């Protein structure tokens, strides 16, 4: 039996035959479990009228459980196959030293590669084969480049451990990325989000943490009372925390302080799930995506607020070094995009200002009185 607080103020309700399970990503799911039958997942937000209706329909047998998806994982590998080499790579120190999120993403990439070509001998894998797989992903260049990067690491491991004498992925160049990646929020889009999710709501709190800290969602889901020390957010960024940890101390902006004081905060972390538990990075991203959709902002995302914060800093004449001290970037490659855009605007304004007055050579000279 599980208890949920109803949002209409009617108090807590005991829900029979409900269970909470945590998936492999750390997200908490709610299921109706009836003895002798497959469990049924309830997808509405607990404590809402929609959830209550969904629960009653499932309890009455009006909701059918989904048919389990067939197992799409590749079959056990034989020695000498690409799948075998990939599994050896998963056991090496280099892979184990990666962050949990990076390990997960790399597994997804390599497992997808193996589902199609895993039974083939890795000794016969040539650059032309990898280029073919790369070009098939040309519509999503970042995904194609991620595949090449993962294969390069696998074959670097193979060469270092005498499984192979060359790295075919190194001879395959990356595709050029198109566009600037995630959409950066405009001031108008922030205001539109705030209108739909006013101060005091969890969505507004999430937006403020992202915008006024300029951090990734993997970091802000861990922010809590323990993170604020002497008026500063003190934390170690999750990305590369194992290999190249970056610890930051950021002043708590007055705007963020006002939002924190007006919001209902969790005990361990500022933002918590409906079950009063911290979000995982993926779980938060999915939840925030829905809040953006509710505000009519289909192109906006949590990462776009990090870009928006960096853009605002650049437009406030912050230097690349100053922006890097806030975002935690270790090179100016990413940050230079924002300062470059700022410089372009300034130069354009200066150029058009020349229209306001003619150059010295074109100024009229009064006639002589001689």
RAFEN-V317765 format. One record per residue. N is the residue number from 1. PSI is psi in whole degrees, -180 to 180 (NA if undefined). NEAR is the number of other C-alpha atoms within 8 Angstrom. D_CENTER is the distance of its C-alpha to the mean C-alpha in whole Angstrom. Layout:
BEGIN
n->N psi->PSI near->NEAR d_center->D_CENTER
n->N psi->PSI near->NEAR d_center->D_CENTER
END
This chain:
BEGIN
n->1 psi->137 near->8 d_center->34
n->2 psi->140 near->10 d_center->31
n->3 psi->139 near->8 d_center->31
n->4 psi->141 near->10 d_center->29
n->5 psi->123 near->10 d_center->30
n->6 psi->141 near->12 d_center->31
n->7 psi->-14 near->7 d_center->29
n->8 psi->6 near->6 d_center->33
n->9 psi->9 near->6 d_center->34
n->10 psi->-1 near->6 d_center->36
n->11 psi->-169 near->7 d_center->35
n->12 psi->149 near->8 d_center->34
n->13 psi->136 near->8 d_center->35
n->14 psi->123 near->8 d_center->35
n->15 psi->114 near->9 d_center->34
n->16 psi->145 near->6 d_center->36
n->17 psi->20 near->9 d_center->34
n->18 psi->144 near->11 d_center->31
n->19 psi->155 near->10 d_center->29
n->20 psi->128 near->9 d_center->25
n->21 psi->150 near->8 d_center->23
n->22 psi->126 near->9 d_center->20
n->23 psi->-178 near->8 d_center->18
n->24 psi->-13 near->5 d_center->17
n->25 psi->-1 near->8 d_center->14
n->26 psi->5 near->9 d_center->15
n->27 psi->138 near->10 d_center->15
n->28 psi->127 near->9 d_center->19
n->29 psi->150 near->10 d_center->21
n->30 psi->132 near->11 d_center->24
n->31 psi->148 near->12 d_center->27
n->32 psi->124 near->14 d_center->30
n->33 psi->115 near->11 d_center->33
n->34 psi->131 near->8 d_center->36
n->35 psi->131 near->4 d_center->38
n->36 psi->3 near->4 d_center->39
n->37 psi->154 near->6 d_center->36
n->38 psi->144 near->7 d_center->33
n->39 psi->152 near->9 d_center->30
n->40 psi->124 near->12 d_center->29
n->41 psi->136 near->9 d_center->25
n->42 psi->126 near->11 d_center->25
n->43 psi->-13 near->6 d_center->22
n->44 psi->162 near->8 d_center->23
n->45 psi->123 near->8 d_center->22
n->46 psi->141 near->10 d_center->25
n->47 psi->-5 near->10 d_center->28
n->48 psi->164 near->11 d_center->28
n->49 psi->-35 near->6 d_center->31
n->50 psi->-39 near->8 d_center->29
n->51 psi->-42 near->13 d_center->28
n->52 psi->-42 near->10 d_center->31
n->53 psi->-44 near->8 d_center->32
n->54 psi->-41 near->10 d_center->30
n->55 psi->-45 near->10 d_center->31
n->56 psi->-39 near->8 d_center->35
n->57 psi->-42 near->10 d_center->35
n->58 psi->-41 near->12 d_center->33
n->59 psi->-32 near->8 d_center->36
n->60 psi->1 near->7 d_center->39
n->61 psi->16 near->7 d_center->38
n->62 psi->-6 near->7 d_center->37
n->63 psi->126 near->8 d_center->33
n->64 psi->140 near->7 d_center->33
n->65 psi->149 near->8 d_center->31
n->66 psi->145 near->5 d_center->28
n->67 psi->128 near->4 d_center->30
n->68 psi->140 near->4 d_center->28
n->69 psi->144 near->4 d_center->26
n->70 psi->150 near->4 d_center->28
n->71 psi->118 near->4 d_center->27
n->72 psi->5 near->5 d_center->26
n->73 psi->149 near->6 d_center->25
n->74 psi->155 near->8 d_center->27
n->75 psi->162 near->4 d_center->31
n->76 psi->137 near->5 d_center->32
n->77 psi->156 near->9 d_center->32
n->78 psi->152 near->8 d_center->36
n->79 psi->134 near->6 d_center->36
n->80 psi->-10 near->9 d_center->36
n->81 psi->165 near->13 d_center->33
n->82 psi->-40 near->13 d_center->30
n->83 psi->-42 near->12 d_center->28
n->84 psi->-45 near->12 d_center->31
n->85 psi->-41 near->13 d_center->29
n->86 psi->-41 near->10 d_center->26
n->87 psi->-33 near->8 d_center->27
n->88 psi->-40 near->8 d_center->29
n->89 psi->-38 near->11 d_center->26
n->90 psi->-20 near->8 d_center->24
n->91 psi->-5 near->8 d_center->26
n->92 psi->162 near->9 d_center->27
n->93 psi->-36 near->6 d_center->26
n->94 psi->-46 near->6 d_center->23
n->95 psi->-44 near->10 d_center->21
n->96 psi->-22 near->10 d_center->22
n->97 psi->-8 near->8 d_center->21
n->98 psi->157 near->11 d_center->17
n->99 psi->159 near->11 d_center->14
n->100 psi->-44 near->6 d_center->14
n->101 psi->-43 near->6 d_center->10
n->102 psi->-41 near->8 d_center->12
n->103 psi->-45 near->11 d_center->15
n->104 psi->-46 near->8 d_center->13
n->105 psi->-43 near->8 d_center->12
n->106 psi->-38 near->9 d_center->15
n->107 psi->-44 near->8 d_center->17
n->108 psi->-42 near->8 d_center->16
n->109 psi->-50 near->11 d_center->17
n->110 psi->-37 near->12 d_center->20
n->111 psi->-38 near->10 d_center->21
n->112 psi->-39 near->8 d_center->21
n->113 psi->-41 near->9 d_center->23
n->114 psi->-28 near->12 d_center->25
n->115 psi->-28 near->10 d_center->26
n->116 psi->-41 near->6 d_center->27
n->117 psi->12 near->8 d_center->29
n->118 psi->-26 near->13 d_center->29
n->119 psi->-3 near->10 d_center->33
n->120 psi->152 near->8 d_center->34
n->121 psi->130 near->9 d_center->35
n->122 psi->-24 near->9 d_center->33
n->123 psi->-21 near->6 d_center->36
n->124 psi->6 near->6 d_center->36
n->125 psi->120 near->9 d_center->33
n->126 psi->160 near->7 d_center->33
n->127 psi->-35 near->10 d_center->31
n->128 psi->-32 near->6 d_center->32
n->129 psi->-41 near->8 d_center->31
n->130 psi->-38 near->12 d_center->27
n->131 psi->-37 near->9 d_center->28
n->132 psi->-44 near->8 d_center->28
n->133 psi->-37 near->9 d_center->25
n->134 psi->-47 near->12 d_center->23
n->135 psi->-27 near->8 d_center->25
n->136 psi->-18 near->7 d_center->25
n->137 psi->21 near->10 d_center->21
n->138 psi->-24 near->9 d_center->22
n->139 psi->-21 near->5 d_center->20
n->140 psi->79 near->7 d_center->17
n->141 psi->-33 near->12 d_center->18
n->142 psi->-39 near->8 d_center->14
n->143 psi->-40 near->8 d_center->15
n->144 psi->-43 near->15 d_center->18
n->145 psi->-34 near->11 d_center->18
n->146 psi->-38 near->9 d_center->15
n->147 psi->-45 near->11 d_center->18
n->148 psi->-45 near->13 d_center->21
n->149 psi->-44 near->9 d_center->19
n->150 psi->-43 near->11 d_center->19
n->151 psi->-36 near->10 d_center->23
n->152 psi->-41 near->12 d_center->24
n->153 psi->-39 near->8 d_center->23
n->154 psi->-46 near->11 d_center->25
n->155 psi->-22 near->13 d_center->28
n->156 psi->-42 near->9 d_center->28
n->157 psi->-43 near->10 d_center->28
n->158 psi->-43 near->13 d_center->31
n->159 psi->-44 near->12 d_center->33
n->160 psi->-26 near->7 d_center->33
n->161 psi->21 near->7 d_center->34
n->162 psi->27 near->7 d_center->37
n->163 psi->-21 near->7 d_center->35
n->164 psi->163 near->10 d_center->35
n->165 psi->5 near->7 d_center->37
n->166 psi->167 near->6 d_center->34
n->167 psi->94 near->11 d_center->31
n->168 psi->-25 near->11 d_center->30
n->169 psi->-23 near->12 d_center->27
n->170 psi->-21 near->7 d_center->28
n->171 psi->6 near->7 d_center->30
n->172 psi->113 near->10 d_center->27
n->173 psi->155 near->5 d_center->26
n->174 psi->154 near->7 d_center->22
n->175 psi->150 near->9 d_center->22
n->176 psi->133 near->5 d_center->21
n->177 psi->148 near->6 d_center->18
n->178 psi->141 near->6 d_center->19
n->179 psi->-169 near->4 d_center->18
n->180 psi->22 near->5 d_center->15
n->181 psi->-137 near->5 d_center->12
n->182 psi->142 near->9 d_center->10
n->183 psi->131 near->10 d_center->13
n->184 psi->128 near->10 d_center->14
n->185 psi->140 near->11 d_center->15
n->186 psi->167 near->7 d_center->19
n->187 psi->-38 near->6 d_center->21
n->188 psi->-37 near->6 d_center->22
n->189 psi->-36 near->9 d_center->19
n->190 psi->-44 near->9 d_center->18
n->191 psi->-37 near->8 d_center->22
n->192 psi->-40 near->9 d_center->22
n->193 psi->-43 near->12 d_center->19
n->194 psi->-32 near->10 d_center->21
n->195 psi->-40 near->7 d_center->24
n->196 psi->-34 near->8 d_center->22
n->197 psi->84 near->10 d_center->21
n->198 psi->168 near->8 d_center->23
n->199 psi->137 near->10 d_center->23
n->200 psi->-20 near->10 d_center->24
n->201 psi->158 near->10 d_center->21
n->202 psi->-36 near->9 d_center->18
n->203 psi->-41 near->9 d_center->16
n->204 psi->-40 near->14 d_center->18
n->205 psi->-45 near->14 d_center->17
n->206 psi->-45 near->10 d_center->14
n->207 psi->-43 near->10 d_center->14
n->208 psi->-40 near->12 d_center->16
n->209 psi->-40 near->11 d_center->14
n->210 psi->-47 near->15 d_center->11
n->211 psi->-42 near->12 d_center->14
n->212 psi->2 near->11 d_center->17
n->213 psi->-21 near->12 d_center->15
n->214 psi->34 near->14 d_center->13
n->215 psi->168 near->10 d_center->11
n->216 psi->161 near->10 d_center->7
n->217 psi->-30 near->12 d_center->6
n->218 psi->-23 near->10 d_center->7
n->219 psi->-44 near->10 d_center->10
n->220 psi->-23 near->10 d_center->11
n->221 psi->-18 near->14 d_center->11
n->222 psi->-8 near->9 d_center->14
n->223 psi->136 near->11 d_center->16
n->224 psi->-173 near->12 d_center->19
n->225 psi->-32 near->9 d_center->23
n->226 psi->-17 near->7 d_center->23
n->227 psi->-19 near->10 d_center->21
n->228 psi->117 near->10 d_center->23
n->229 psi->119 near->8 d_center->26
n->230 psi->43 near->4 d_center->29
n->231 psi->14 near->7 d_center->27
n->232 psi->146 near->11 d_center->24
n->233 psi->118 near->12 d_center->20
n->234 psi->122 near->11 d_center->21
n->235 psi->164 near->8 d_center->18
n->236 psi->126 near->9 d_center->17
n->237 psi->141 near->12 d_center->14
n->238 psi->-40 near->8 d_center->12
n->239 psi->128 near->7 d_center->11
n->240 psi->23 near->11 d_center->15
n->241 psi->-27 near->11 d_center->16
n->242 psi->-38 near->8 d_center->19
n->243 psi->-47 near->7 d_center->20
n->244 psi->72 near->6 d_center->19
n->245 psi->138 near->11 d_center->19
n->246 psi->115 near->9 d_center->18
n->247 psi->131 near->8 d_center->20
n->248 psi->150 near->12 d_center->19
n->249 psi->113 near->8 d_center->22
n->250 psi->134 near->9 d_center->21
n->251 psi->141 near->7 d_center->23
n->252 psi->112 near->11 d_center->23
n->253 psi->147 near->7 d_center->23
n->254 psi->-36 near->6 d_center->26
n->255 psi->-42 near->8 d_center->24
n->256 psi->-39 near->11 d_center->21
n->257 psi->-42 near->9 d_center->24
n->258 psi->-39 near->8 d_center->26
n->259 psi->-42 near->13 d_center->23
n->260 psi->-42 near->10 d_center->23
n->261 psi->-25 near->6 d_center->26
n->262 psi->-1 near->8 d_center->26
n->263 psi->156 near->11 d_center->24
n->264 psi->116 near->8 d_center->24
n->265 psi->151 near->9 d_center->22
n->266 psi->167 near->10 d_center->22
n->267 psi->-46 near->7 d_center->24
n->268 psi->-42 near->8 d_center->21
n->269 psi->154 near->13 d_center->18
n->270 psi->-43 near->12 d_center->18
n->271 psi->128 near->14 d_center->16
n->272 psi->161 near->12 d_center->17
n->273 psi->179 near->8 d_center->17
n->274 psi->-17 near->7 d_center->21
n->275 psi->15 near->6 d_center->22
n->276 psi->36 near->7 d_center->22
n->277 psi->153 near->7 d_center->19
n->278 psi->149 near->11 d_center->16
n->279 psi->151 near->12 d_center->13
n->280 psi->165 near->11 d_center->11
n->281 psi->-45 near->9 d_center->7
n->282 psi->-43 near->7 d_center->7
n->283 psi->-42 near->11 d_center->10
n->284 psi->-43 near->11 d_center->9
n->285 psi->-42 near->11 d_center->6
n->286 psi->-42 near->8 d_center->9
n->287 psi->-44 near->8 d_center->12
n->288 psi->-32 near->12 d_center->10
n->289 psi->-42 near->11 d_center->10
n->290 psi->-36 near->8 d_center->14
n->291 psi->-36 near->9 d_center->15
n->292 psi->-42 near->13 d_center->14
n->293 psi->-40 near->9 d_center->16
n->294 psi->-31 near->8 d_center->19
n->295 psi->4 near->10 d_center->19
n->296 psi->34 near->6 d_center->20
n->297 psi->70 near->10 d_center->17
n->298 psi->-21 near->6 d_center->15
n->299 psi->-2 near->5 d_center->14
n->300 psi->153 near->12 d_center->12
n->301 psi->173 near->12 d_center->8
n->302 psi->-40 near->13 d_center->7
n->303 psi->-29 near->9 d_center->6
n->304 psi->-25 near->12 d_center->9
n->305 psi->-32 near->14 d_center->11
n->306 psi->-42 near->15 d_center->10
n->307 psi->-39 near->13 d_center->12
n->308 psi->-39 near->12 d_center->15
n->309 psi->-44 near->12 d_center->15
n->310 psi->-38 near->13 d_center->16
n->311 psi->-44 near->10 d_center->18
n->312 psi->-40 near->8 d_center->20
n->313 psi->-42 near->10 d_center->21
n->314 psi->-41 near->14 d_center->22
n->315 psi->-15 near->9 d_center->24
n->316 psi->16 near->6 d_center->26
n->317 psi->23 near->6 d_center->27
n->318 psi->142 near->9 d_center->25
n->319 psi->169 near->8 d_center->26
n->320 psi->-41 near->11 d_center->23
n->321 psi->-39 near->7 d_center->24
n->322 psi->-41 near->8 d_center->23
n->323 psi->-43 near->13 d_center->20
n->324 psi->-33 near->13 d_center->19
n->325 psi->-21 near->9 d_center->21
n->326 psi->-47 near->10 d_center->18
n->327 psi->-24 near->9 d_center->15
n->328 psi->7 near->9 d_center->16
n->329 psi->143 near->9 d_center->16
n->330 psi->-13 near->5 d_center->19
n->331 psi->162 near->7 d_center->20
n->332 psi->3 near->10 d_center->21
n->333 psi->-51 near->6 d_center->19
n->334 psi->-44 near->8 d_center->16
n->335 psi->-32 near->13 d_center->18
n->336 psi->-24 near->9 d_center->21
n->337 psi->-41 near->8 d_center->19
n->338 psi->-44 near->11 d_center->20
n->339 psi->-32 near->13 d_center->23
n->340 psi->-43 near->8 d_center->24
n->341 psi->-38 near->8 d_center->24
n->342 psi->-46 near->10 d_center->25
n->343 psi->-37 near->8 d_center->28
n->344 psi->-42 near->8 d_center->29
n->345 psi->-44 near->8 d_center->29
n->346 psi->-46 near->8 d_center->32
n->347 psi->-38 near->8 d_center->34
n->348 psi->-42 near->8 d_center->34
n->349 psi->-41 near->8 d_center->35
n->350 psi->-39 near->8 d_center->38
n->351 psi->-45 near->8 d_center->39
n->352 psi->-25 near->8 d_center->39
n->353 psi->-23 near->8 d_center->41
n->354 psi->-20 near->9 d_center->44
n->355 psi->-21 near->7 d_center->45
n->356 psi->-27 near->6 d_center->46
n->357 psi->139 near->6 d_center->49
n->358 psi->154 near->9 d_center->51
n->359 psi->162 near->7 d_center->51
n->360 psi->-38 near->5 d_center->54
n->361 psi->-22 near->5 d_center->56
n->362 psi->-1 near->6 d_center->56
n->363 psi->139 near->7 d_center->57
n->364 psi->147 near->4 d_center->61
n->365 psi->128 near->4 d_center->64
n->366 psi->146 near->4 d_center->66
n->367 psi->151 near->4 d_center->70
n->368 psi->146 near->4 d_center->72
n->369 psi->2 near->3 d_center->75
n->370 psi->NA near->2 d_center->78
END
